[in-house]
Amino acid sequence: MSFGIEIDMDACTGCGTCYEVCPSECFDEPKGGKVSIIEANRDDCVGCRACETQCPEEVITITEE
């Protein structure tokens, strides 16, 4: 099973919580007030939803693909 990571970039504050909690290192360190997904690691998402549940702005959604 694979998972998709969706981020509402307009609402992201770049706090870095997703970067800190992701066990698969799917996120890059925030730069310029926004977080980004490391494209090379996107397929490494294990669907643990740590980023989704711990995002203080609730801007991340994990989907099953």
CHARMM-style PDB file with segment names, atoms N, HN, CA, C and O in Angstrom:
ATOM      1  N   MET     1       0.844  -1.173   0.000  1.00  0.00      PROA
ATOM      2  CA  MET     1       0.000   0.000   0.000  1.00  0.00      PROA
ATOM      3  C   MET     1       0.891   1.238   0.000  1.00  0.00      PROA
ATOM      4  O   MET     1       1.932   1.264   0.657  1.00  0.00      PROA
ATOM      5  N   SER     2       0.479   2.249  -0.732  1.00  0.00      PROA
ATOM      6  HN  SER     2      -0.367   2.228  -1.266  1.00  0.00      PROA
ATOM      7  CA  SER     2       1.234   3.497  -0.747  1.00  0.00      PROA
ATOM      8  C   SER     2       0.359   4.618  -0.201  1.00  0.00      PROA
ATOM      9  O   SER     2      -0.867   4.517  -0.158  1.00  0.00      PROA
ATOM     10  N   PHE     3       1.028   5.685   0.213  1.00  0.00      PROA
ATOM     11  HN  PHE     3       2.024   5.767   0.178  1.00  0.00      PROA
ATOM     12  CA  PHE     3       0.330   6.789   0.842  1.00  0.00      PROA
ATOM     13  C   PHE     3       0.714   8.096   0.172  1.00  0.00      PROA
ATOM     14  O   PHE     3       1.832   8.252  -0.318  1.00  0.00      PROA
ATOM     15  N   GLY     4      -0.219   9.027   0.157  1.00  0.00      PROA
ATOM     16  HN  GLY     4      -1.127   8.900   0.555  1.00  0.00      PROA
ATOM     17  CA  GLY     4       0.026  10.351  -0.387  1.00  0.00      PROA
ATOM     18  C   GLY     4       0.069  11.368   0.739  1.00  0.00      PROA
ATOM     19  O   GLY     4      -0.615  11.222   1.751  1.00  0.00      PROA
ATOM     20  N   ILE     5       0.878  12.393   0.552  1.00  0.00      PROA
ATOM     21  HN  ILE     5       1.434  12.512  -0.271  1.00  0.00      PROA
ATOM     22  CA  ILE     5       1.001  13.458   1.538  1.00  0.00      PROA
ATOM     23  C   ILE     5       0.502  14.741   0.886  1.00  0.00      PROA
ATOM     24  O   ILE     5       1.054  15.194  -0.117  1.00  0.00      PROA
ATOM     25  N   GLU     6      -0.537  15.318   1.458  1.00  0.00      PROA
ATOM     26  HN  GLU     6      -0.985  14.950   2.273  1.00  0.00      PROA
ATOM     27  CA  GLU     6      -1.064  16.574   0.952  1.00  0.00      PROA
ATOM     28  C   GLU     6      -0.863  17.646   2.018  1.00  0.00      PROA
ATOM     29  O   GLU     6      -1.168  17.426   3.190  1.00  0.00      PROA
ATOM     30  N   ILE     7      -0.346  18.811   1.608  1.00  0.00      PROA
ATOM     31  HN  ILE     7      -0.098  18.990   0.656  1.00  0.00      PROA
ATOM     32  CA  ILE     7      -0.112  19.917   2.527  1.00  0.00      PROA
ATOM     33  C   ILE     7      -0.803  21.158   1.982  1.00  0.00      PROA
ATOM     34  O   ILE     7      -0.631  21.506   0.814  1.00  0.00      PROA
ATOM     35  N   ASP     8      -1.580  21.821   2.820  1.00  0.00      PROA
ATOM     36  HN  ASP     8      -1.720  21.538   3.769  1.00  0.00      PROA
ATOM     37  CA  ASP     8      -2.165  23.104   2.455  1.00  0.00      PROA
ATOM     38  C   ASP     8      -1.083  24.150   2.668  1.00  0.00      PROA
ATOM     39  O   ASP     8      -0.938  24.687   3.766  1.00  0.00      PROA
ATOM     40  N   MET     9      -0.318  24.441   1.608  1.00  0.00      PROA
ATOM     41  HN  MET     9      -0.436  24.005   0.716  1.00  0.00      PROA
ATOM     42  CA  MET     9       0.830  25.329   1.723  1.00  0.00      PROA
ATOM     43  C   MET     9       0.436  26.762   2.079  1.00  0.00      PROA
ATOM     44  O   MET     9       1.243  27.501   2.644  1.00  0.00      PROA
ATOM     45  N   ASP    10      -0.786  27.160   1.759  1.00  0.00      PROA
ATOM     46  HN  ASP    10      -1.441  26.560   1.300  1.00  0.00      PROA
ATOM     47  CA  ASP    10      -1.227  28.505   2.113  1.00  0.00      PROA
ATOM     48  C   ASP    10      -1.404  28.656   3.620  1.00  0.00      PROA
ATOM     49  O   ASP    10      -1.252  29.753   4.156  1.00  0.00      PROA
ATOM     50  N   ALA    11      -1.723  27.564   4.303  1.00  0.00      PROA
ATOM     51  HN  ALA    11      -1.847  26.672   3.867  1.00  0.00      PROA
ATOM     52  CA  ALA    11      -1.958  27.618   5.745  1.00  0.00      PROA
ATOM     53  C   ALA    11      -0.748  27.169   6.570  1.00  0.00      PROA
ATOM     54  O   ALA    11      -0.721  27.361   7.786  1.00  0.00      PROA
ATOM     55  N   CYS    12       0.248  26.574   5.915  1.00  0.00      PROA
ATOM     56  HN  CYS    12       0.226  26.418   4.927  1.00  0.00      PROA
ATOM     57  CA  CYS    12       1.448  26.099   6.616  1.00  0.00      PROA
ATOM     58  C   CYS    12       2.215  27.284   7.203  1.00  0.00      PROA
ATOM     59  O   CYS    12       2.453  28.284   6.526  1.00  0.00      PROA
ATOM     60  N   THR    13       2.600  27.150   8.481  1.00  0.00      PROA
ATOM     61  HN  THR    13       2.407  26.337   9.031  1.00  0.00      PROA
ATOM     62  CA  THR    13       3.365  28.218   9.138  1.00  0.00      PROA
ATOM     63  C   THR    13       4.853  27.904   9.190  1.00  0.00      PROA
ATOM     64  O   THR    13       5.643  28.736   9.636  1.00  0.00      PROA
ATOM     65  N   GLY    14       5.246  26.717   8.741  1.00  0.00      PROA
ATOM     66  HN  GLY    14       4.604  26.041   8.379  1.00  0.00      PROA
ATOM     67  CA  GLY    14       6.659  26.338   8.727  1.00  0.00      PROA
ATOM     68  C   GLY    14       7.216  26.042  10.102  1.00  0.00      PROA
ATOM     69  O   GLY    14       8.402  26.264  10.346  1.00  0.00      PROA
ATOM     70  N   CYS    15       6.391  25.547  11.005  1.00  0.00      PROA
ATOM     71  HN  CYS    15       5.427  25.367  10.807  1.00  0.00      PROA
ATOM     72  CA  CYS    15       6.832  25.295  12.382  1.00  0.00      PROA
ATOM     73  C   CYS    15       7.848  24.157  12.475  1.00  0.00      PROA
ATOM     74  O   CYS    15       8.648  24.117  13.410  1.00  0.00      PROA
ATOM     75  N   GLY    16       7.823  23.230  11.509  1.00  0.00      PROA
ATOM     76  HN  GLY    16       7.173  23.263  10.749  1.00  0.00      PROA
ATOM     77  CA  GLY    16       8.783  22.137  11.485  1.00  0.00      PROA
ATOM     78  C   GLY    16       8.373  20.895  12.241  1.00  0.00      PROA
ATOM     79  O   GLY    16       9.157  19.952  12.345  1.00  0.00      PROA
ATOM     80  N   THR    17       7.159  20.868  12.774  1.00  0.00      PROA
ATOM     81  HN  THR    17       6.521  21.634  12.690  1.00  0.00      PROA
ATOM     82  CA  THR    17       6.710  19.693  13.526  1.00  0.00      PROA
ATOM     83  C   THR    17       6.738  18.445  12.658  1.00  0.00      PROA
ATOM     84  O   THR    17       7.198  17.397  13.109  1.00  0.00      PROA
ATOM     85  N   CYS    18       6.262  18.532  11.438  1.00  0.00      PROA
ATOM     86  HN  CYS    18       5.887  19.383  11.072  1.00  0.00      PROA
ATOM     87  CA  CYS    18       6.232  17.366  10.550  1.00  0.00      PROA
ATOM     88  C   CYS    18       7.644  16.860  10.291  1.00  0.00      PROA
ATOM     89  O   CYS    18       7.888  15.654  10.285  1.00  0.00      PROA
ATOM     90  N   TYR    19       8.553  17.769  10.080  1.00  0.00      PROA
ATOM     91  HN  TYR    19       8.354  18.749  10.084  1.00  0.00      PROA
ATOM     92  CA  TYR    19       9.961  17.426   9.858  1.00  0.00      PROA
ATOM     93  C   TYR    19      10.534  16.679  11.061  1.00  0.00      PROA
ATOM     94  O   TYR    19      11.290  15.719  10.906  1.00  0.00      PROA
ATOM     95  N   GLU    20      10.171  17.125  12.245  1.00  0.00      PROA
ATOM     96  HN  GLU    20       9.558  17.904  12.371  1.00  0.00      PROA
ATOM     97  CA  GLU    20      10.693  16.530  13.475  1.00  0.00      PROA
ATOM     98  C   GLU    20      10.091  15.167  13.791  1.00  0.00      PROA
ATOM     99  O   GLU    20      10.787  14.308  14.332  1.00  0.00      PROA
ATOM    100  N   VAL    21       8.817  14.942  13.469  1.00  0.00      PROA
ATOM    101  HN  VAL    21       8.251  15.640  13.029  1.00  0.00      PROA
ATOM    102  CA  VAL    21       8.149  13.700  13.881  1.00  0.00      PROA
ATOM    103  C   VAL    21       8.135  12.600  12.828  1.00  0.00      PROA
ATOM    104  O   VAL    21       7.838  11.451  13.155  1.00  0.00      PROA
ATOM    105  N   CYS    22       8.445  12.913  11.581  1.00  0.00      PROA
ATOM    106  HN  CYS    22       8.686  13.846  11.314  1.00  0.00      PROA
ATOM    107  CA  CYS    22       8.353  11.911  10.515  1.00  0.00      PROA
ATOM    108  C   CYS    22       9.469  10.873  10.633  1.00  0.00      PROA
ATOM    109  O   CYS    22      10.644  11.214  10.500  1.00  0.00      PROA
ATOM    110  N   PRO    23       9.112   9.611  10.881  1.00  0.00      PROA
ATOM    111  CA  PRO    23      10.133   8.569  10.999  1.00  0.00      PROA
ATOM    112  C   PRO    23      10.754   8.185   9.657  1.00  0.00      PROA
ATOM    113  O   PRO    23      11.821   7.571   9.618  1.00  0.00      PROA
ATOM    114  N   SER    24      10.094   8.543   8.562  1.00  0.00      PROA
ATOM    115  HN  SER    24       9.228   9.042   8.593  1.00  0.00      PROA
ATOM    116  CA  SER    24      10.581   8.187   7.226  1.00  0.00      PROA
ATOM    117  C   SER    24      11.329   9.324   6.546  1.00  0.00      PROA
ATOM    118  O   SER    24      11.777   9.183   5.408  1.00  0.00      PROA
ATOM    119  N   GLU    25      11.466  10.445   7.235  1.00  0.00      PROA
ATOM    120  HN  GLU    25      11.103  10.559   8.159  1.00  0.00      PROA
ATOM    121  CA  GLU    25      12.174  11.618   6.698  1.00  0.00      PROA
ATOM    122  C   GLU    25      11.612  12.056   5.347  1.00  0.00      PROA
ATOM    123  O   GLU    25      12.360  12.307   4.401  1.00  0.00      PROA
ATOM    124  N   CYS    26      10.289  12.144   5.272  1.00  0.00      PROA
ATOM    125  HN  CYS    26       9.682  11.941   6.040  1.00  0.00      PROA
ATOM    126  CA  CYS    26       9.629  12.575   4.039  1.00  0.00      PROA
ATOM    127  C   CYS    26       9.619  14.084   3.874  1.00  0.00      PROA
ATOM    128  O   CYS    26       9.322  14.578   2.787  1.00  0.00      PROA
ATOM    129  N   PHE    27       9.934  14.826   4.922  1.00  0.00      PROA
ATOM    130  HN  PHE    27      10.175  14.424   5.806  1.00  0.00      PROA
ATOM    131  CA  PHE    27       9.866  16.280   4.878  1.00  0.00      PROA
ATOM    132  C   PHE    27      11.256  16.890   4.958  1.00  0.00      PROA
ATOM    133  O   PHE    27      12.163  16.355   5.595  1.00  0.00      PROA
ATOM    134  N   ASP    28      11.388  18.015   4.296  1.00  0.00      PROA
ATOM    135  HN  ASP    28      10.651  18.450   3.779  1.00  0.00      PROA
ATOM    136  CA  ASP    28      12.632  18.766   4.333  1.00  0.00      PROA
ATOM    137  C   ASP    28      12.535  19.787   5.461  1.00  0.00      PROA
ATOM    138  O   ASP    28      11.437  20.193   5.842  1.00  0.00      PROA
ATOM    139  N   GLU    29      13.666  20.195   5.987  1.00  0.00      PROA
ATOM    140  HN  GLU    29      14.558  19.866   5.678  1.00  0.00      PROA
ATOM    141  CA  GLU    29      13.682  21.209   7.031  1.00  0.00      PROA
ATOM    142  C   GLU    29      13.052  22.490   6.493  1.00  0.00      PROA
ATOM    143  O   GLU    29      13.360  22.909   5.378  1.00  0.00      PROA
ATOM    144  N   PRO    30      12.158  23.125   7.288  1.00  0.00      PROA
ATOM    145  CA  PRO    30      11.489  24.330   6.809  1.00  0.00      PROA
ATOM    146  C   PRO    30      12.481  25.425   6.410  1.00  0.00      PROA
ATOM    147  O   PRO    30      13.466  25.691   7.100  1.00  0.00      PROA
ATOM    148  N   LYS    31      12.183  26.037   5.283  1.00  0.00      PROA
ATOM    149  HN  LYS    31      11.383  25.820   4.723  1.00  0.00      PROA
ATOM    150  CA  LYS    31      12.997  27.152   4.787  1.00  0.00      PROA
ATOM    151  C   LYS    31      12.045  28.241   4.309  1.00  0.00      PROA
ATOM    152  O   LYS    31      11.098  27.963   3.573  1.00  0.00      PROA
ATOM    153  N   GLY    32      12.289  29.439   4.713  1.00  0.00      PROA
ATOM    154  HN  GLY    32      13.059  29.664   5.310  1.00  0.00      PROA
ATOM    155  CA  GLY    32      11.441  30.535   4.259  1.00  0.00      PROA
ATOM    156  C   GLY    32      10.028  30.480   4.800  1.00  0.00      PROA
ATOM    157  O   GLY    32       9.102  30.993   4.172  1.00  0.00      PROA
ATOM    158  N   GLY    33       9.848  29.858   5.969  1.00  0.00      PROA
ATOM    159  HN  GLY    33      10.600  29.441   6.480  1.00  0.00      PROA
ATOM    160  CA  GLY    33       8.529  29.832   6.583  1.00  0.00      PROA
ATOM    161  C   GLY    33       7.598  28.757   6.075  1.00  0.00      PROA
ATOM    162  O   GLY    33       6.424  28.738   6.447  1.00  0.00      PROA
ATOM    163  N   LYS    34       8.089  27.853   5.230  1.00  0.00      PROA
ATOM    164  HN  LYS    34       9.042  27.868   4.929  1.00  0.00      PROA
ATOM    165  CA  LYS    34       7.246  26.773   4.708  1.00  0.00      PROA
ATOM    166  C   LYS    34       8.010  25.462   4.769  1.00  0.00      PROA
ATOM    167  O   LYS    34       9.240  25.440   4.727  1.00  0.00      PROA
ATOM    168  N   VAL    35       7.270  24.383   4.869  1.00  0.00      PROA
ATOM    169  HN  VAL    35       6.271  24.401   4.903  1.00  0.00      PROA
ATOM    170  CA  VAL    35       7.856  23.054   4.858  1.00  0.00      PROA
ATOM    171  C   VAL    35       7.744  22.498   3.444  1.00  0.00      PROA
ATOM    172  O   VAL    35       6.929  22.979   2.657  1.00  0.00      PROA
ATOM    173  N   SER    36       8.530  21.519   3.118  1.00  0.00      PROA
ATOM    174  HN  SER    36       9.193  21.128   3.757  1.00  0.00      PROA
ATOM    175  CA  SER    36       8.385  20.885   1.811  1.00  0.00      PROA
ATOM    176  C   SER    36       8.588  19.386   1.955  1.00  0.00      PROA
ATOM    177  O   SER    36       9.245  18.903   2.877  1.00  0.00      PROA
ATOM    178  N   ILE    37       8.008  18.680   1.022  1.00  0.00      PROA
ATOM    179  HN  ILE    37       7.474  19.072   0.273  1.00  0.00      PROA
ATOM    180  CA  ILE    37       8.163  17.237   0.968  1.00  0.00      PROA
ATOM    181  C   ILE    37       9.401  16.947   0.137  1.00  0.00      PROA
ATOM    182  O   ILE    37       9.574  17.521  -0.938  1.00  0.00      PROA
ATOM    183  N   ILE    38      10.252  16.076   0.614  1.00  0.00      PROA
ATOM    184  HN  ILE    38      10.112  15.610   1.487  1.00  0.00      PROA
ATOM    185  CA  ILE    38      11.408  15.661  -0.170  1.00  0.00      PROA
ATOM    186  C   ILE    38      10.887  14.680  -1.216  1.00  0.00      PROA
ATOM    187  O   ILE    38      10.483  13.565  -0.885  1.00  0.00      PROA
ATOM    188  N   GLU    39      10.897  15.094  -2.456  1.00  0.00      PROA
ATOM    189  HN  GLU    39      11.225  16.000  -2.725  1.00  0.00      PROA
ATOM    190  CA  GLU    39      10.305  14.273  -3.512  1.00  0.00      PROA
ATOM    191  C   GLU    39      10.918  12.878  -3.571  1.00  0.00      PROA
ATOM    192  O   GLU    39      10.212  11.909  -3.853  1.00  0.00      PROA
ATOM    193  N   ALA    40      12.204  12.759  -3.316  1.00  0.00      PROA
ATOM    194  HN  ALA    40      12.777  13.545  -3.087  1.00  0.00      PROA
ATOM    195  CA  ALA    40      12.862  11.461  -3.368  1.00  0.00      PROA
ATOM    196  C   ALA    40      12.363  10.542  -2.261  1.00  0.00      PROA
ATOM    197  O   ALA    40      12.444   9.320  -2.386  1.00  0.00      PROA
ATOM    198  N   ASN    41      11.854  11.112  -1.190  1.00  0.00      PROA
ATOM    199  HN  ASN    41      11.788  12.105  -1.088  1.00  0.00      PROA
ATOM    200  CA  ASN    41      11.404  10.316  -0.047  1.00  0.00      PROA
ATOM    201  C   ASN    41       9.885  10.184   0.026  1.00  0.00      PROA
ATOM    202  O   ASN    41       9.368   9.527   0.930  1.00  0.00      PROA
ATOM    203  N   ARG    42       9.175  10.787  -0.894  1.00  0.00      PROA
ATOM    204  HN  ARG    42       9.595  11.321  -1.628  1.00  0.00      PROA
ATOM    205  CA  ARG    42       7.705  10.744  -0.871  1.00  0.00      PROA
ATOM    206  C   ARG    42       7.201   9.300  -0.808  1.00  0.00      PROA
ATOM    207  O   ARG    42       6.241   9.010  -0.095  1.00  0.00      PROA
ATOM    208  N   ASP    43       7.836   8.406  -1.543  1.00  0.00      PROA
ATOM    209  HN  ASP    43       8.616   8.642  -2.122  1.00  0.00      PROA
ATOM    210  CA  ASP    43       7.397   7.010  -1.577  1.00  0.00      PROA
ATOM    211  C   ASP    43       7.749   6.258  -0.301  1.00  0.00      PROA
ATOM    212  O   ASP    43       7.313   5.120  -0.124  1.00  0.00      PROA
ATOM    213  N   ASP    44       8.519   6.859   0.583  1.00  0.00      PROA
ATOM    214  HN  ASP    44       8.873   7.783   0.439  1.00  0.00      PROA
ATOM    215  CA  ASP    44       8.894   6.211   1.841  1.00  0.00      PROA
ATOM    216  C   ASP    44       7.846   6.370   2.930  1.00  0.00      PROA
ATOM    217  O   ASP    44       7.981   5.782   4.003  1.00  0.00      PROA
ATOM    218  N   CYS    45       6.807   7.151   2.678  1.00  0.00      PROA
ATOM    219  HN  CYS    45       6.697   7.629   1.806  1.00  0.00      PROA
ATOM    220  CA  CYS    45       5.757   7.363   3.680  1.00  0.00      PROA
ATOM    221  C   CYS    45       5.136   6.020   4.064  1.00  0.00      PROA
ATOM    222  O   CYS    45       4.705   5.255   3.201  1.00  0.00      PROA
ATOM    223  N   VAL    46       5.096   5.745   5.363  1.00  0.00      PROA
ATOM    224  HN  VAL    46       5.446   6.367   6.064  1.00  0.00      PROA
ATOM    225  CA  VAL    46       4.551   4.480   5.857  1.00  0.00      PROA
ATOM    226  C   VAL    46       3.129   4.634   6.378  1.00  0.00      PROA
ATOM    227  O   VAL    46       2.540   3.674   6.875  1.00  0.00      PROA
ATOM    228  N   GLY    47       2.575   5.842   6.265  1.00  0.00      PROA
ATOM    229  HN  GLY    47       3.054   6.622   5.862  1.00  0.00      PROA
ATOM    230  CA  GLY    47       1.191   6.063   6.673  1.00  0.00      PROA
ATOM    231  C   GLY    47       0.978   6.096   8.172  1.00  0.00      PROA
ATOM    232  O   GLY    47      -0.124   5.817   8.645  1.00  0.00      PROA
ATOM    233  N   CYS    48       2.009   6.429   8.926  1.00  0.00      PROA
ATOM    234  HN  CYS    48       2.904   6.655   8.542  1.00  0.00      PROA
ATOM    235  CA  CYS    48       1.869   6.446  10.387  1.00  0.00      PROA
ATOM    236  C   CYS    48       1.015   7.616  10.866  1.00  0.00      PROA
ATOM    237  O   CYS    48       0.499   7.594  11.984  1.00  0.00      PROA
ATOM    238  N   ARG    49       0.866   8.621  10.036  1.00  0.00      PROA
ATOM    239  HN  ARG    49       1.285   8.639   9.128  1.00  0.00      PROA
ATOM    240  CA  ARG    49       0.059   9.812  10.303  1.00  0.00      PROA
ATOM    241  C   ARG    49       0.580  10.692  11.437  1.00  0.00      PROA
ATOM    242  O   ARG    49      -0.156  11.531  11.956  1.00  0.00      PROA
ATOM    243  N   ALA    50       1.854  10.507  11.829  1.00  0.00      PROA
ATOM    244  HN  ALA    50       2.452   9.826  11.407  1.00  0.00      PROA
ATOM    245  CA  ALA    50       2.433  11.348  12.886  1.00  0.00      PROA
ATOM    246  C   ALA    50       2.399  12.812  12.473  1.00  0.00      PROA
ATOM    247  O   ALA    50       2.057  13.676  13.281  1.00  0.00      PROA
ATOM    248  N   CYS    51       2.746  13.096  11.235  1.00  0.00      PROA
ATOM    249  HN  CYS    51       3.024  12.395  10.579  1.00  0.00      PROA
ATOM    250  CA  CYS    51       2.739  14.486  10.761  1.00  0.00      PROA
ATOM    251  C   CYS    51       1.323  15.055  10.767  1.00  0.00      PROA
ATOM    252  O   CYS    51       1.101  16.198  11.167  1.00  0.00      PROA
ATOM    253  N   GLU    52       0.378  14.247  10.322  1.00  0.00      PROA
ATOM    254  HN  GLU    52       0.558  13.318   9.997  1.00  0.00      PROA
ATOM    255  CA  GLU    52      -1.016  14.681  10.226  1.00  0.00      PROA
ATOM    256  C   GLU    52      -1.608  14.964  11.603  1.00  0.00      PROA
ATOM    257  O   GLU    52      -2.277  15.980  11.794  1.00  0.00      PROA
ATOM    258  N   THR    53      -1.369  14.080  12.555  1.00  0.00      PROA
ATOM    259  HN  THR    53      -0.826  13.254  12.400  1.00  0.00      PROA
ATOM    260  CA  THR    53      -1.975  14.226  13.878  1.00  0.00      PROA
ATOM    261  C   THR    53      -1.275  15.256  14.754  1.00  0.00      PROA
ATOM    262  O   THR    53      -1.887  15.806  15.670  1.00  0.00      PROA
ATOM    263  N   GLN    54       0.005  15.525  14.484  1.00  0.00      PROA
ATOM    264  HN  GLN    54       0.502  15.079  13.740  1.00  0.00      PROA
ATOM    265  CA  GLN    54       0.737  16.448  15.340  1.00  0.00      PROA
ATOM    266  C   GLN    54       0.897  17.847  14.743  1.00  0.00      PROA
ATOM    267  O   GLN    54       1.428  18.737  15.408  1.00  0.00      PROA
ATOM    268  N   CYS    55       0.456  18.056  13.525  1.00  0.00      PROA
ATOM    269  HN  CYS    55       0.025  17.333  12.985  1.00  0.00      PROA
ATOM    270  CA  CYS    55       0.534  19.383  12.909  1.00  0.00      PROA
ATOM    271  C   CYS    55      -0.394  20.342  13.669  1.00  0.00      PROA
ATOM    272  O   CYS    55      -1.606  20.132  13.707  1.00  0.00      PROA
ATOM    273  N   PRO    56       0.176  21.395  14.273  1.00  0.00      PROA
ATOM    274  CA  PRO    56      -0.664  22.304  15.057  1.00  0.00      PROA
ATOM    275  C   PRO    56      -1.665  23.100  14.210  1.00  0.00      PROA
ATOM    276  O   PRO    56      -2.680  23.566  14.729  1.00  0.00      PROA
ATOM    277  N   GLU    57      -1.389  23.254  12.926  1.00  0.00      PROA
ATOM    278  HN  GLU    57      -0.565  22.875  12.504  1.00  0.00      PROA
ATOM    279  CA  GLU    57      -2.288  23.995  12.036  1.00  0.00      PROA
ATOM    280  C   GLU    57      -3.251  23.074  11.284  1.00  0.00      PROA
ATOM    281  O   GLU    57      -4.137  23.552  10.575  1.00  0.00      PROA
ATOM    282  N   GLU    58      -3.083  21.750  11.435  1.00  0.00      PROA
ATOM    283  HN  GLU    58      -2.363  21.362  12.011  1.00  0.00      PROA
ATOM    284  CA  GLU    58      -3.923  20.743  10.780  1.00  0.00      PROA
ATOM    285  C   GLU    58      -3.960  20.932   9.263  1.00  0.00      PROA
ATOM    286  O   GLU    58      -5.026  20.907   8.649  1.00  0.00      PROA
ATOM    287  N   VAL    59      -2.771  21.122   8.665  1.00  0.00      PROA
ATOM    288  HN  VAL    59      -1.904  21.142   9.164  1.00  0.00      PROA
ATOM    289  CA  VAL    59      -2.694  21.366   7.229  1.00  0.00      PROA
ATOM    290  C   VAL    59      -2.211  20.152   6.434  1.00  0.00      PROA
ATOM    291  O   VAL    59      -2.087  20.224   5.211  1.00  0.00      PROA
ATOM    292  N   ILE    60      -1.939  19.039   7.118  1.00  0.00      PROA
ATOM    293  HN  ILE    60      -2.040  18.980   8.111  1.00  0.00      PROA
ATOM    294  CA  ILE    60      -1.424  17.850   6.438  1.00  0.00      PROA
ATOM    295  C   ILE    60      -2.486  16.766   6.431  1.00  0.00      PROA
ATOM    296  O   ILE    60      -3.138  16.506   7.443  1.00  0.00      PROA
ATOM    297  N   THR    61      -2.649  16.137   5.275  1.00  0.00      PROA
ATOM    298  HN  THR    61      -2.120  16.348   4.453  1.00  0.00      PROA
ATOM    299  CA  THR    61      -3.567  15.022   5.127  1.00  0.00      PROA
ATOM    300  C   THR    61      -2.815  13.874   4.482  1.00  0.00      PROA
ATOM    301  O   THR    61      -2.160  14.048   3.454  1.00  0.00      PROA
ATOM    302  N   ILE    62      -2.911  12.704   5.087  1.00  0.00      PROA
ATOM    303  HN  ILE    62      -3.442  12.563   5.922  1.00  0.00      PROA
ATOM    304  CA  ILE    62      -2.315  11.494   4.518  1.00  0.00      PROA
ATOM    305  C   ILE    62      -3.448  10.691   3.879  1.00  0.00      PROA
ATOM    306  O   ILE    62      -4.477  10.437   4.505  1.00  0.00      PROA
ATOM    307  N   THR    63      -3.241  10.299   2.630  1.00  0.00      PROA
ATOM    308  HN  THR    63      -2.405  10.505   2.122  1.00  0.00      PROA
ATOM    309  CA  THR    63      -4.251   9.533   1.912  1.00  0.00      PROA
ATOM    310  C   THR    63      -3.671   8.187   1.483  1.00  0.00      PROA
ATOM    311  O   THR    63      -2.473   8.058   1.232  1.00  0.00      PROA
ATOM    312  N   GLU    64      -4.545   7.200   1.406  1.00  0.00      PROA
ATOM    313  HN  GLU    64      -5.518   7.306   1.610  1.00  0.00      PROA
ATOM    314  CA  GLU    64      -4.140   5.900   0.879  1.00  0.00      PROA
ATOM    315  C   GLU    64      -4.327   5.937  -0.624  1.00  0.00      PROA
ATOM    316  O   GLU    64      -5.365   6.363  -1.131  1.00  0.00      PROA
ATOM    317  N   GLU    65      -3.294   5.480  -1.330  1.00  0.00      PROA
ATOM    318  HN  GLU    65      -2.451   5.134  -0.919  1.00  0.00      PROA
ATOM    319  CA  GLU    65      -3.381   5.508  -2.801  1.00  0.00      PROA
ATOM    320  C   GLU    65      -3.421   4.118  -3.362  1.00  0.00      PROA
ATOM    321  OT1 GLU    65      -3.494   3.945  -4.579  1.00  0.00      PROA
TER     322      GLU     65
END
